[in-house]
Amino acid sequence: MSGFTLAGTVCGYGTASPYGAHTTGFESRWRPELGRAVADGAVGGASNMLPPRCKLAVIGAGWGGVYTAWRLAIDTDTIRASDVCVFEANGRVGGRVFSVHDLPHFGDLAIDVGGYRFQESQRLPADLVFGALKLPTACYDYGCQSQCEGPQNCYILRDTYGNNAGYASVVERMLSDLEAGGATVWFGATLVSVEQPSSAYSGAAPNSTVLRFADGRAGVLADRVVLNLPANAIQRLDRSSVLFTDSPAPTVRVY
Ligand SMILES: Cc1cc2nc3c(=O)[nH]c(=O)nc-3n(C[C@H](O)[C@H](O)[C@H](O)COP(=O)(O)OP(=O)(O)OC[C@H]3O[C@@H](n4cnc5c(N)ncnc54)[C@H](O)[C@@H]3O)c2cc1C
């Protein structure tokens, strides 16, 4: 699309998409002009461009996909963040965790309309939030009385005023870390199939796949794929995709 440059690392996708490219901003805000909540980084112009190749493609910017990318690239330095592409179908991140800002009459409060809290016994969110990211939290229950679904406390993320910062703020923070390291996040990129590379992709690494997205854009050659989608989204993928055992192509290991 004219006027769009891939200078940033957060990208919109598709001319029909209302999403676009900004270099920062994963918070979702209510946009009256769009009638939906969209991430800051997804608003603006739109791009037809997808990267020709990604060493690691993460499909789905929910907690699971983003944590996997963050753990590999930031926490353990197993791969370079600049080798990571995150593809998200929506114009926002978080998936089933959905924190909305700027809702009319709610001031700057973040409203969670999906997952909203974690129990201190849930090691993954607890260790990540308390330990690795050291994000501010507040007890969900008044007085921290250790009575949240058993004899324990539940926590929410809190902002500098002590209000709910939104459970998705953890996902947003991990994506910001990834972006700062050079990862690319694509909004409005709906995966439709995972294919075996044709002979046109000479020199492709073993077990590479070609990812196809809605709108028929050029395929993305991916050395490795993390497919972090709900089961119904996986079932909607083209049945010829190599991850299905009834695919005519040999099954490829998709991470
Ligand atoms: C009502 C509700 C309340 C909950 N409460 C809590 C709670 O309080 N605390 C808690 O810890 N957990 C809670 N959970 C569970 C938690 O929300 C999920 O375990 C978690 O969000 C799952 O994350 P995920 O990344 O695996 O999947 P998802 O969050 O579903 O993320 C998948 C992502 O993939 C994207 N996607 C889908 N199809 C495609 C495609 N074809 N191409 C590209 N992208 C695609 C989606 O848009 C989405 O962003 C709750 C869940 C629900 C539904």
The ligand as an SDF file (V2000), in Angstrom:
LIG
                    3D

 53 58  0  0  0  0  0  0  0  0999 V2000
  -14.3010  -16.1600   30.4960 C   0  0  0  0  0  0  0  0  0  0  0  0
  -12.8920  -16.6280   30.7880 C   0  0  0  0  0  0  0  0  0  0  0  0
  -12.3210  -16.2790   31.9930 C   0  0  0  0  0  0  0  0  0  0  0  0
  -11.0320  -16.6990   32.2880 C   0  0  0  0  0  0  0  0  0  0  0  0
  -10.4410  -16.3010   33.4420 N   0  0  0  0  0  0  0  0  0  0  0  0
   -9.1290  -16.5420   33.6770 C   0  0  0  0  0  0  0  0  0  0  0  0
   -8.4670  -15.9280   34.7500 C   0  0  0  0  0  0  0  0  0  0  0  0
   -9.0490  -15.1510   35.5230 O   0  0  0  0  0  0  0  0  0  0  0  0
   -7.1440  -16.1800   34.9170 N   0  0  0  0  0  0  0  0  0  0  0  0
   -6.4590  -16.9950   34.0600 C   0  0  0  0  0  0  0  0  0  0  0  0
   -5.2410  -17.1780   34.2410 O   0  0  0  0  0  0  0  0  0  0  0  0
   -7.0740  -17.5850   32.9920 N   0  0  0  0  0  0  0  0  0  0  0  0
   -8.3730  -17.3550   32.7730 C   0  0  0  0  0  0  0  0  0  0  0  0
   -9.0080  -17.8930   31.6910 N   0  0  0  0  0  0  0  0  0  0  0  0
   -8.2360  -18.7940   30.8330 C   0  0  0  0  0  0  0  0  0  0  0  0
   -7.3100  -17.9840   29.9270 C   0  0  0  0  0  0  0  0  0  0  0  0
   -8.0150  -16.9060   29.3610 O   0  0  0  0  0  0  0  0  0  0  0  0
   -6.7530  -18.8860   28.8190 C   0  0  0  0  0  0  0  0  0  0  0  0
   -6.1580  -20.0270   29.4090 O   0  0  0  0  0  0  0  0  0  0  0  0
   -5.6760  -18.2020   28.0060 C   0  0  0  0  0  0  0  0  0  0  0  0
   -6.0810  -16.9020   27.6450 O   0  0  0  0  0  0  0  0  0  0  0  0
   -5.3970  -19.0200   26.7650 C   0  0  0  0  0  0  0  0  0  0  0  0
   -4.3370  -18.3860   26.0730 O   0  0  0  0  0  0  0  0  0  0  0  0
   -3.8530  -18.9510   24.6810 P   0  0  0  0  0  0  0  0  0  0  0  0
   -2.7430  -18.0480   24.2410 O   0  0  0  0  0  0  0  0  0  0  0  0
   -3.5560  -20.3820   24.7590 O   0  0  0  0  0  0  0  0  0  0  0  0
   -5.1060  -18.8340   23.6830 O   0  0  0  0  0  0  0  0  0  0  0  0
   -5.9390  -17.5650   23.2570 P   0  0  0  0  0  0  0  0  0  0  0  0
   -6.0190  -16.5880   24.3580 O   0  0  0  0  0  0  0  0  0  0  0  0
   -7.2240  -18.0910   22.7070 O   0  0  0  0  0  0  0  0  0  0  0  0
   -5.0780  -16.9060   22.0970 O   0  0  0  0  0  0  0  0  0  0  0  0
   -5.1180  -17.3740   20.7820 C   0  0  0  0  0  0  0  0  0  0  0  0
   -4.8460  -16.2180   19.8430 C   0  0  0  0  0  0  0  0  0  0  0  0
   -4.8040  -16.7100   18.5090 O   0  0  0  0  0  0  0  0  0  0  0  0
   -5.4840  -15.8090   17.6670 C   0  0  0  0  0  0  0  0  0  0  0  0
   -5.9270  -16.5600   16.4840 N   0  0  0  0  0  0  0  0  0  0  0  0
   -6.9860  -17.3960   16.3790 C   0  0  0  0  0  0  0  0  0  0  0  0
   -7.0170  -17.9350   15.1450 N   0  0  0  0  0  0  0  0  0  0  0  0
   -5.9570  -17.4380   14.4640 C   0  0  0  0  0  0  0  0  0  0  0  0
   -5.4590  -17.6280   13.1410 C   0  0  0  0  0  0  0  0  0  0  0  0
   -6.0550  -18.4650   12.2600 N   0  0  0  0  0  0  0  0  0  0  0  0
   -4.3380  -16.9410   12.7520 N   0  0  0  0  0  0  0  0  0  0  0  0
   -3.7090  -16.0960   13.6320 C   0  0  0  0  0  0  0  0  0  0  0  0
   -4.1470  -15.8970   14.9050 N   0  0  0  0  0  0  0  0  0  0  0  0
   -5.2570  -16.5590   15.3150 C   0  0  0  0  0  0  0  0  0  0  0  0
   -6.6240  -15.2760   18.5050 C   0  0  0  0  0  0  0  0  0  0  0  0
   -7.1120  -14.0510   17.9880 O   0  0  0  0  0  0  0  0  0  0  0  0
   -5.9350  -15.1450   19.8560 C   0  0  0  0  0  0  0  0  0  0  0  0
   -5.3420  -13.8690   20.0260 O   0  0  0  0  0  0  0  0  0  0  0  0
  -10.3070  -17.4980   31.3740 C   0  0  0  0  0  0  0  0  0  0  0  0
  -10.8940  -17.8500   30.1610 C   0  0  0  0  0  0  0  0  0  0  0  0
  -12.1770  -17.4150   29.8710 C   0  0  0  0  0  0  0  0  0  0  0  0
  -12.7700  -17.7760   28.5350 C   0  0  0  0  0  0  0  0  0  0  0  0
  1  2  1  0
  2  3  1  0
  2 52  2  0
  3  4  2  0
  4  5  1  0
  4 50  1  0
  5  6  2  0
  6  7  1  0
  6 13  1  0
  7  8  2  0
  7  9  1  0
  9 10  1  0
 10 11  2  0
 10 12  1  0
 12 13  2  0
 13 14  1  0
 14 15  1  0
 14 50  1  0
 15 16  1  0
 16 17  1  0
 16 18  1  0
 18 19  1  0
 18 20  1  0
 20 21  1  0
 20 22  1  0
 22 23  1  0
 23 24  1  0
 24 25  2  0
 24 26  1  0
 24 27  1  0
 27 28  1  0
 28 29  2  0
 28 30  1  0
 28 31  1  0
 31 32  1  0
 32 33  1  0
 33 34  1  0
 33 48  1  0
 34 35  1  0
 35 36  1  0
 35 46  1  0
 36 37  1  0
 36 45  1  0
 37 38  2  0
 38 39  1  0
 39 40  1  0
 39 45  2  0
 40 41  1  0
 40 42  2  0
 42 43  1  0
 43 44  2  0
 44 45  1  0
 46 47  1  0
 46 48  1  0
 48 49  1  0
 50 51  2  0
 51 52  1  0
 52 53  1  0
M  END
$$$$
